[in-house]
Amino acid sequence: MLVCTTIIESGIDIPNANTIIIDRADRFGLAELYQLRGRVGRYHRQAYAYLLLPPMGSLPTNARQRLQAIRRYTHLGAGFKLALRDLEIRGAGNILGTEQSGHIAAVGFDLYCKLLQEAVARLEQQPAPSRQPVPVEMETLSFALQDSRGRTVAAIPAAYVQDDATRIACYRRLAELADEDAVDALAAEWRDRFGPLPTCVEAMLELARVQVLARQAGVHRVVVRGRRVFMESERGLWRSSRGALPELQAADGRGQLRELQGLLRARRAA
């Protein structure tokens, strides 16, 4: 028998132990209970965890919620769901104050600005700005600079933007574009900073334009298989007035990107 405090939470491993008894489990946080429960059953033996509690009716609401969560999520891979439940119980905190360790320095200024944008849009009852670009899958498009196998390459090569951190920032700028004017402005900025745009960078900007138009048209995903276009939205696949899926005329990646832009502009205007 090992009698101890929560010191074993820090990772002490006793392979032969198969039973743990936690006294006054209502005083522990959900993460603590999860870690303590994991101290047993680390070998091939069946493990048991007993939580000793006062009458449930005398416990505060958040303590009962924690105990219900630790009892519910016992299967393999349940750690993520348990963490989400812990977030729901405790709250997300305040990114400006000290509640839940929410200082700006802890989340980063860039993420803070994005969270602030979402909060302002929510208060003004406007759609929150989307952070994720719309996925676009095309058989004629490659994001690898090598071994493109005849496909159109869409990427920012190191020969064009040599500094790794600057190149990553360029990709991030592409993901954050809000409209076509922003795409044009970014292309002009890159020509001024780095020189004439290589073909692969022009293709990357054309792809970003497709993603911007798709977001504005309410399209969640664009897939091009062969020359047939699958554009997914909340109402399902977008079809023409005749009920057929749109088809592209161009066979190359750049041409298909331009045709997609025309289709998305038409859908946005409809």
Secondary structure, 3 states (H helix, E strand, C coil): CCCCCHHHHHCCCCCCCCEEEEECHHHCCHHHHHHHHCCCCCCCCCCEEEEECCCHHHCCHHHHHHHHHHHHCCCCCCHHHHHHHHHHHHCCCCCCCCCCCCCHHHHCHHHHHHHHHHHHHHHCCCCCCCCCCCCEEECCEECCCCCCCCCEECCCCCCCCCCHHHHHHHHHHHHCCCCHHHHHHHHHHHHHHHCCCCHHHHHHHHHHHHHHHHHHCCEEEEEEECCEEEEEECCEECCCCCCCCCECCCCCHHHHHHHHHHHHHHHHHC
